Amino acid sequence: MTVADRIAEIRSTFDDEQNRAVNAILDDCLAGDDFVFPIVDGPPGTGKTTVGAVAVAEYLQQRDPEAQVLYLGLNYTWDKSMVNPKLRDIFDPSHPFVIVNTDGLGENEQRVFRGSVKNVAEAKFAVNLSKMFHDSFKRADGVRLSPLILSPYAAQVNEIFGKLPPVLQERCLTVYRAQGREYPCVIVSFVRKNPGKTIGFLDDLILKAQTYVACSRAQGKLVVLLSLDTFLGAGHRTFEYLCQTPKAYIVEDIK
């Protein structure tokens, strides 16, 4: 599927107001020499992030398919001596978008009360990453980085919350609760790991918008935790595209 096909596919899911918003952004930006993205206002959950992503993609298709969007980082100093050497590629500021294959952690997902899902091994790994981010990144004023951990599953958020130190416990939310806000550093735990390669509502045409929300909350660093064996090779196109992102840095062999 080409980028143009993907744009058309997403556009077909938009309502009239969302399509008008994309057209208004394009009309304004194509009239000039530079792309300056406007403020897209609206309540949480109305698709602002997806509207913006489609507008940028369609602009590049029309103006310059080879162009790239500039990604801006944040002003934190990294002390790599505070990080496990085997994990340094995850924290390296030169990799603003990192996908970590969690298959090596070993454990499968668990279904819990009321049907939510958790993955204990992935939860522990997310907590360890959060603590290392906090210990190794510091601003010039001495304030340490407090990464946000997101998950689409409430059971996973509860599992992670219970393992975080008090200083970081408020930085763990469901994806739904994070709508409309952005954070310097975001870790996303997608939880699912099973032999059947099923990912539940993450593959639903409407509800999978949570994937877009989760991956657009980061201002400077995004770390995505997922089982490549579960999410790839089974027709889960959103995650196929995610892993094909040109600047995605994929980390394997995590144990």
URUR-V61137 format. One record per residue. RES is the residue in one letter. PSI is psi in radians with two decimals (none if undefined). Layout:
res:RES psi:PSI
res:RES psi:PSI
//
This chain:
res:M psi:2.29
res:T psi:2.93
res:V psi:-0.71
res:A psi:-0.70
res:D psi:-0.71
res:R psi:-0.71
res:I psi:-0.80
res:A psi:-0.66
res:E psi:-0.81
res:I psi:-0.71
res:R psi:-0.60
res:S psi:-0.31
res:T psi:-0.18
res:F psi:2.64
res:D psi:3.11
res:D psi:-0.69
res:E psi:-0.71
res:Q psi:-0.72
res:N psi:-0.67
res:R psi:-0.66
res:A psi:-0.78
res:V psi:-0.80
res:N psi:-0.67
res:A psi:-0.72
res:I psi:-0.79
res:L psi:-0.76
res:D psi:-0.73
res:D psi:-0.78
res:C psi:-0.61
res:L psi:-0.27
res:A psi:-0.33
res:G psi:-2.98
res:D psi:-0.40
res:D psi:2.67
res:F psi:1.91
res:V psi:1.94
res:F psi:2.25
res:P psi:2.97
res:I psi:2.21
res:V psi:1.92
res:D psi:2.69
res:G psi:2.85
res:P psi:2.84
res:P psi:2.54
res:G psi:0.20
res:T psi:0.12
res:G psi:0.35
res:K psi:-0.74
res:T psi:-0.79
res:T psi:-0.70
res:V psi:-0.80
res:G psi:-0.76
res:A psi:-0.73
res:V psi:-0.71
res:A psi:-0.78
res:V psi:-0.81
res:A psi:-0.73
res:E psi:-0.62
res:Y psi:-0.82
res:L psi:-0.66
res:Q psi:-0.67
res:Q psi:-0.61
res:R psi:-0.86
res:D psi:1.67
res:P psi:-0.33
res:E psi:-0.11
res:A psi:2.83
res:Q psi:2.70
res:V psi:2.27
res:L psi:2.26
res:Y psi:2.17
res:L psi:2.32
res:G psi:-2.99
res:L psi:2.90
res:N psi:1.28
res:Y psi:2.51
res:T psi:2.37
res:W psi:2.17
res:D psi:1.66
res:K psi:-0.26
res:S psi:-0.29
res:M psi:0.04
res:V psi:2.44
res:N psi:2.15
res:P psi:-0.56
res:K psi:-0.25
res:L psi:0.09
res:R psi:-0.53
res:D psi:-0.52
res:I psi:-0.65
res:F psi:-0.32
res:D psi:2.11
res:P psi:-0.31
res:S psi:-0.10
res:H psi:1.49
res:P psi:-0.38
res:F psi:1.97
res:V psi:2.31
res:I psi:2.13
res:V psi:2.11
res:N psi:1.99
res:T psi:0.18
res:D psi:-0.60
res:G psi:-0.21
res:L psi:-0.34
res:G psi:-0.74
res:E psi:2.54
res:N psi:2.93
res:E psi:2.81
res:Q psi:2.32
res:R psi:2.36
res:V psi:-3.02
res:F psi:2.40
res:R psi:0.25
res:G psi:-0.03
res:S psi:2.98
res:V psi:2.50
res:K psi:2.82
res:N psi:1.78
res:V psi:-0.75
res:A psi:-0.73
res:E psi:-0.60
res:A psi:-0.80
res:K psi:-0.71
res:F psi:-0.72
res:A psi:-0.71
res:V psi:-0.77
res:N psi:-0.71
res:L psi:-0.77
res:S psi:-0.78
res:K psi:-0.68
res:M psi:-0.63
res:F psi:-0.79
res:H psi:-0.69
res:D psi:-0.46
res:S psi:-0.22
res:F psi:2.29
res:K psi:2.43
res:R psi:2.96
res:A psi:-0.46
res:D psi:0.10
res:G psi:-0.11
res:V psi:2.26
res:R psi:2.66
res:L psi:2.28
res:S psi:1.65
res:P psi:2.67
res:L psi:2.33
res:I psi:2.23
res:L psi:2.61
res:S psi:2.52
res:P psi:-0.15
res:Y psi:2.19
res:A psi:-0.64
res:A psi:-0.63
res:Q psi:-0.69
res:V psi:-0.76
res:N psi:-0.71
res:E psi:-0.77
res:I psi:-0.77
res:F psi:-0.75
res:G psi:-0.28
res:K psi:-0.20
res:L psi:2.57
res:P psi:2.71
res:P psi:-0.62
res:V psi:-0.34
res:L psi:-0.02
res:Q psi:-0.50
res:E psi:-0.04
res:R psi:0.79
res:C psi:2.01
res:L psi:2.80
res:T psi:2.74
res:V psi:-0.69
res:Y psi:-0.73
res:R psi:-0.30
res:A psi:-0.05
res:Q psi:2.42
res:G psi:0.01
res:R psi:2.74
res:E psi:2.75
res:Y psi:2.64
res:P psi:-0.70
res:C psi:2.29
res:V psi:2.33
res:I psi:2.21
res:V psi:2.16
res:S psi:1.95
res:F psi:-0.08
res:V psi:-0.89
res:R psi:2.26
res:K psi:1.90
res:N psi:2.71
res:P psi:-0.46
res:G psi:-0.07
res:K psi:0.56
res:T psi:2.49
res:I psi:0.27
res:G psi:-2.38
res:F psi:-0.22
res:L psi:-0.28
res:D psi:0.01
res:D psi:2.37
res:L psi:-0.66
res:I psi:-0.90
res:L psi:-0.36
res:K psi:-0.07
res:A psi:-0.40
res:Q psi:-0.52
res:T psi:-0.77
res:Y psi:-0.74
res:V psi:-0.83
res:A psi:-0.72
res:C psi:0.06
res:S psi:0.21
res:R psi:-0.25
res:A psi:2.32
res:Q psi:-0.55
res:G psi:-0.46
res:K psi:2.26
res:L psi:2.19
res:V psi:2.08
res:V psi:2.20
res:L psi:2.09
res:L psi:2.72
res:S psi:1.90
res:L psi:-0.55
res:D psi:-0.56
res:T psi:-0.75
res:F psi:-0.36
res:L psi:2.62
res:G psi:0.24
res:A psi:0.33
res:G psi:0.21
res:H psi:1.45
res:R psi:-0.60
res:T psi:-0.73
res:F psi:-0.49
res:E psi:-0.83
res:Y psi:-0.71
res:L psi:-0.78
res:C psi:-0.27
res:Q psi:0.03
res:T psi:2.22
res:P psi:-0.66
res:K psi:0.13
res:A psi:2.29
res:Y psi:1.98
res:I psi:2.23
res:V psi:2.16
res:E psi:-3.14
res:D psi:0.68
res:I psi:2.28
res:K psi:none
//
